[in-house]
């Protein structure tokens, strides 16, 4: 009898692991990028649906120039690039767009992850895309010893993620740091920051010779500032207008549809991008605030016909309702 129970249990465990492995394989698959003999670029045509994603691996050497371009039928389709051994992405498409070109900082196998943003994945949308990858110079297909990971800088001198929070530092006495609607010195000024202010880091990108970082003070001010005056902060900002938490009677946000209050602006950006057909990096959303029994995150974007304002509505438990 014991032998029968043992065999049955082993069979059940094997079946569970088999099904688990099948599920993972369906959600994510890995491909190796290969160039034709004598070629320095390739274009890959593929498609994903819902929560599926594809990881493309490519071996490169330090000093090479790698370019990646994604052309997709779905505005919520993006890619990230992760360096070997890194905990955070080197490039985040949902913040910086679907095209990049950069010099490889260290040799190794880099990963390009193609995915749909959560708002599109949740609706089961599909994306047909062409991923174009090019590398100048000789490719190192099997690097022997990756360069040890260098300590991250403590100021905004790079585009590879950075800390969770920045602190404004280096302004002249009496000066303020302009927060602009886009990454340009000619963009509309939305507000200002003072020396010592702490803001949330939403990612950086280059515009010409200037590095711009998107920030949020978690008190209603969100936009782009010059990375020259940002240094790493070990503490979070203190909102001047605290957001009222959900009533104690409401269950904690734990379902698939529940969105934490702090993440509502980011979720709102994805929903607005899908509804209005605008890139997420061109949309500005503010911190969510309590309005009656709902949470509201307000946002806007500039278009050919002027500025469009919109609101995203969430239930008290974080369930998304609508954007209009």
C-alpha positions in Angstrom: 0.0 0.0 0.0 2.8 2.4 0.9 4.4 1.7 -2.5 1.2 2.5 -4.3 0.8 5.9 -2.4 4.5 6.7 -3.1 4.1 6.1 -6.9 0.8 8.0 -7.0 2.3 11.0 -5.2 5.4 11.1 -7.4 3.1 10.9 -10.5 1.0 13.8 -9.2 4.1 16.0 -8.4 5.5 15.3 -11.9 2.2 16.3 -13.5 2.1 19.5 -11.5 5.7 20.4 -12.5 4.9 19.5 -16.1 1.9 21.7 -16.3 3.7 24.6 -14.5 6.5 24.4 -17.0 4.1 24.3 -19.9 2.3 27.5 -18.6 5.6 29.4 -18.3 6.7 28.3 -21.8 3.5 29.7 -23.2 3.9 33.0 -21.4 7.5 33.6 -22.2 10.0 32.2 -24.7 13.6 32.8 -25.5 15.2 33.3 -28.9 18.8 33.8 -29.9 19.5 36.7 -32.3 21.6 35.5 -35.3 23.0 37.6 -38.1 23.6 36.2 -41.7 27.2 35.7 -42.7 28.7 39.1 -43.4 25.7 41.0 -42.0 25.6 43.4 -39.1 21.8 43.6 -38.7 18.7 41.5 -38.8 14.9 42.0 -38.7 12.7 39.6 -36.8 8.9 39.4 -37.4 6.8 37.9 -34.7 3.6 38.4 -32.6 2.5 38.2 -29.0 -0.9 38.1 -27.3 -1.9 39.0 -23.7 0.8 38.3 -21.1 3.1 36.6 -23.6 6.6 38.0 -24.0 9.7 37.1 -26.0 13.3 37.4 -24.7 15.9 37.9 -27.5 19.5 37.1 -26.4 22.5 38.5 -28.3 26.2 38.3 -27.4 28.1 41.6 -27.9 31.4 43.2 -26.9 32.3 46.4 -25.0 32.6 49.4 -27.2 30.3 48.2 -30.0 27.3 50.2 -31.0 24.0 48.4 -30.7 20.7 49.8 -32.2 17.2 48.4 -31.7 14.0 49.4 -33.4 10.5 48.0 -32.7 7.7 48.6 -35.2 4.4 47.3 -33.9 0.7 47.2 -34.7 -0.1 47.8 -31.1 0.7 51.2 -29.4 1.2 49.3 -26.0 3.9 47.0 -27.4 7.4 47.9 -26.1 10.8 46.4 -25.4 13.4 46.6 -22.5 17.1 45.9 -22.7 18.9 44.3 -19.8 22.7 44.0 -19.5 24.3 40.8 -18.3 24.1 40.4 -14.5 22.0 43.6 -14.1 19.0 43.8 -11.7 17.4 46.7 -13.6 16.8 47.3 -17.3 19.4 49.4 -19.2 16.6 50.7 -21.5 12.9 50.9 -20.8 10.7 51.3 -23.9 7.5 52.4 -22.1 9.5 55.5 -20.9 11.9 56.2 -23.7 10.1 54.9 -26.8 10.6 52.1 -29.3 14.0 53.0 -30.7 17.5 53.3 -29.1 21.1 53.3 -30.0 23.9 53.1 -27.5 27.5 52.0 -26.9 27.9 48.6 -25.2 29.3 49.3 -21.7 30.5 45.7 -21.0 30.9 42.5 -22.9 28.3 39.7 -22.4 24.9 38.4 -23.5 22.3 41.2 -23.5 18.5 40.5 -23.4 15.9 42.3 -25.3 12.4 41.7 -23.8 9.4 42.4 -26.0 6.0 42.7 -24.2 2.6 44.3 -24.0 1.9 46.8 -21.2 -0.5 45.5 -18.5 -3.5 47.4 -19.7 -3.3 45.7 -23.2 -2.2 42.3 -21.8 -5.2 42.3 -19.4 -7.6 42.8 -22.3 -5.9 39.9 -24.3 -4.8 42.3 -27.1 -2.3 41.1 -29.7 0.7 42.8 -31.4 2.4 42.0 -34.7 5.8 43.5 -34.7 9.1 43.7 -36.5 12.2 43.9 -34.3 15.3 45.3 -36.0 18.7 44.7 -34.3 22.0 45.9 -35.5 25.5 45.8 -34.0 28.5 47.6 -35.5 31.8 45.7 -35.4 32.7 42.1 -34.7 30.2 40.3 -32.4 31.5 38.3 -29.5 29.2 35.2 -29.6 30.7 33.5 -26.6 32.4 36.0 -24.2 34.6 34.2 -21.8 34.8 36.6 -18.8 32.2 39.3 -18.5 33.5 42.6 -17.1 32.6 42.9 -13.4 29.6 45.1 -12.7 30.6 48.7 -11.9 29.0 50.6 -9.0 26.1 52.7 -10.1 26.7 56.5 -10.1 25.0 58.5 -7.4 23.8 61.3 -9.8 21.8 61.4 -13.0 24.7 60.7 -15.4 23.2 57.6 -17.0 19.9 56.3 -18.4 20.0 52.8 -16.9 17.2 53.0 -14.3 18.9 54.9 -11.5 17.7 55.1 -7.9 14.0 55.3 -6.8 14.3 58.9 -5.7 16.3 62.0 -6.6 17.3 65.0 -4.6 17.7 68.4 -6.1 21.3 69.6 -5.5 23.7 72.1 -7.0 21.4 75.1 -7.6 22.7 78.6 -7.0 21.4 80.4 -4.0 17.8 81.6 -4.6 17.5 79.6 -7.9 14.8 77.0 -8.6 14.7 74.0 -11.0 12.0 74.2 -13.7 9.7 71.2 -14.2 8.7 71.1 -17.8 6.0 69.4 -19.8 8.5 67.6 -22.0 12.2 66.9 -22.3 13.1 70.3 -23.8 14.3 73.7 -22.5 11.6 75.3 -24.6 8.7 73.2 -23.2 6.0 74.7 -21.0 7.0 75.2 -17.3 4.6 73.2 -15.1 6.2 74.2 -11.7 9.5 74.5 -9.9 11.6 72.6 -7.4 13.8 74.0 -4.7 17.3 73.0 -3.5 16.9 69.8 -1.4 13.5 68.7 -2.7 13.1 65.0 -3.1 11.2 63.6 -6.1 10.4 60.1 -7.5 12.6 58.9 -10.5 10.5 57.9 -13.5 13.4 57.5 -15.9 15.8 59.6 -18.0 16.6 60.1 -21.7 18.8 62.2 -23.9 17.7 65.2 -25.9 20.6 66.5 -27.9 23.5 67.0 -25.4 21.2 67.4 -22.4 20.0 64.6 -20.1 16.4 64.9 -19.0 14.7 63.0 -16.2 11.0 62.5 -15.7 10.1 63.1 -12.0 7.1 63.2 -9.7 6.9 65.0 -6.3 3.9 62.8 -5.3 2.0 66.0 -4.5 0.6 66.7 -8.0 3.7 68.0 -9.9 5.0 65.7 -12.6 7.3 66.5 -15.5 10.8 66.7 -16.9 13.9 68.3 -15.3 17.6 68.6 -16.2 19.5 65.6 -14.8 22.5 67.9 -14.1 20.9 68.9 -10.8 19.7 65.5 -9.6 21.6 63.3 -7.1 20.5 60.0 -5.5 18.3 60.3 -2.4 17.9 57.6 0.3 14.5 58.8 1.4 11.1 59.2 -0.3 9.4 62.6 -0.9 7.0 64.0 1.7 3.8 64.9 -0.1 2.4 68.3 0.9 -1.1 67.0 0.0 -1.2 63.4 1.4 -3.5 61.0 -0.3 -6.4 59.6 1.8 -6.0 55.8 2.1 -9.1 53.5 1.4 -11.4 53.0 4.4 -10.5 50.3 6.9 -13.7 48.4 5.8 -12.3 47.9 2.3 -10.2 44.8 1.6 -6.5 45.3 0.9 -5.5 45.7 -2.8 -4.5 42.1 -3.7 -6.6 41.1 -6.7 -5.2 41.2 -10.3 -7.3 44.3 -11.1 -6.5 46.2 -7.8 -4.0 49.0 -8.3 -2.1 50.5 -5.3 -2.7 54.3 -4.9 1.0 55.1 -5.6 0.9 53.2 -9.0 -2.4 54.6 -10.2 -0.8 57.5 -12.2 1.4 54.9 -14.1 -1.6 52.6 -14.7 -3.6 55.7 -15.9 -0.8 56.5 -18.4 -1.1 53.0 -19.9 -4.9 53.2 -20.2 -4.8 56.7 -21.7 -2.1 55.6 -24.2 -4.4 52.7 -25.4 -7.5 54.9 -25.6 -6.1 58.0 -27.3 -3.3 56.3 -29.3 -0.6 58.4 -27.7 2.9 57.2 -26.6 3.2 56.9 -22.8 6.2 59.1 -22.7 4.2 61.9 -24.2 1.5 61.7 -21.4 1.7 63.4 -18.0 -0.4 62.1 -15.1 -0.6 63.4 -11.5 -0.8 61.7 -8.2 -4.2 60.1 -7.5 -6.4 61.8 -4.9 -9.6 60.8 -3.1 -12.9 62.1 -4.5 -15.9 60.8 -2.7 -15.8 56.9 -2.9 -13.4 57.0 -5.8 -9.7 57.8 -6.6 -9.0 60.1 -9.5 -5.7 60.6 -11.4 -5.7 63.6 -13.7 -3.5 63.8 -16.8 -2.9 65.6 -20.1 -1.0 65.4 -23.4 -0.2 67.8 -26.3 -1.4 67.0 -29.8 -1.9 68.6 -33.2 -5.2 70.0 -32.1 -3.9 71.3 -28.7 -3.8 70.0 -25.2 -6.1 67.1 -24.2 -7.0 66.7 -20.5 -8.5 63.5 -19.0 -9.3 61.7 -15.8 -8.7 58.1 -14.7 -11.2 56.7 -12.1 -10.5 53.9 -9.7 -12.7 52.2 -7.0 -11.6 52.4 -3.4 -10.1 48.8 -3.6 -7.9 49.9 -6.6 -10.1 48.5 -9.4 -9.8 50.5 -12.5 -13.1 51.9 -13.8 -12.6 54.2 -16.9 -10.6 57.0 -18.5 -12.3 60.0 -20.1 
